[in-house]
Amino acid sequence: MFLLFGFGTKRQNLGAGQIRNCPRCNNTTQRARIRESQQFTLFFVPVARWNRRELEQCGICGAAVQI
């Protein structure tokens, strides 16, 4: 019997976020909103998702801050 499964992090881009000062690089930039979750897949179909969270990511250095 052949069973194909996977486990990993899924990131979904939600569009543009707010313009803020980045705590890491100290630049003022528009951030990207991202939804991130852990998921388990079976035959490339997502079966379960957990640890959902929304982030804003800096457009210059890539640092992410949870909302």
NORDA-V377143 format. One record per residue. N is the residue number from 1. RES is the residue in one letter. SS is DSSP state (H for helix, E for strand, L for the rest). OMEGA is omega in radians with two decimals (999 if undefined). D_LAST is the distance of its C-alpha to the last C-alpha in whole Angstrom. Layout:
# NORDA-V377143
N_RES_SS_OMEGA_D_LAST / N_RES_SS_OMEGA_D_LAST
This chain:
# NORDA-V377143
1_M_L_-3.11_44 / 2_F_L_-3.11_41 / 3_L_L_-3.12_37 / 4_L_L_-3.14_34 / 5_F_E_3.14_31 / 6_G_E_-3.14_28 / 7_F_E_3.13_25 / 8_G_E_-3.13_22 / 9_T_E_3.09_18 / 10_K_E_3.10_17 / 11_R_E_-3.12_15 / 12_Q_E_3.13_15 / 13_N_E_-3.11_14 / 14_L_E_3.12_13 / 15_G_E_-3.08_14 / 16_A_E_3.09_14 / 17_G_E_-3.11_11 / 18_Q_E_3.05_11 / 19_I_E_-3.09_14 / 20_R_E_3.06_13 / 21_N_E_-3.12_14 / 22_C_L_3.13_14 / 23_P_L_-3.09_14 / 24_R_L_-3.06_16 / 25_C_L_3.12_18 / 26_N_L_3.05_18 / 27_N_L_3.06_19 / 28_T_E_-3.07_17 / 29_T_E_3.05_16 / 30_Q_E_-3.09_15 / 31_R_E_3.06_12 / 32_A_E_3.10_12 / 33_R_E_-3.08_9 / 34_I_E_2.99_10 / 35_R_E_-3.07_10 / 36_E_E_3.11_12 / 37_S_E_3.03_14 / 38_Q_E_-3.13_17 / 39_Q_E_3.05_20 / 40_F_E_-3.14_24 / 41_T_E_3.08_27 / 42_L_E_-3.05_30 / 43_F_L_3.09_32 / 44_F_L_3.08_29 / 45_V_E_3.12_28 / 46_P_E_-3.12_25 / 47_V_E_-3.09_26 / 48_A_E_3.05_23 / 49_R_E_3.11_19 / 50_W_E_-3.10_17 / 51_N_E_3.10_14 / 52_R_E_3.08_12 / 53_R_E_3.11_8 / 54_E_E_-3.08_6 / 55_L_E_2.93_6 / 56_E_E_-3.05_7 / 57_Q_E_3.12_10 / 58_C_L_-3.14_13 / 59_G_L_-3.09_16 / 60_I_L_-3.06_18 / 61_C_L_3.10_18 / 62_G_L_3.10_15 / 63_A_L_-3.12_13 / 64_A_E_3.12_9 / 65_V_E_3.14_6 / 66_Q_E_-3.14_4 / 67_I_L_999_0
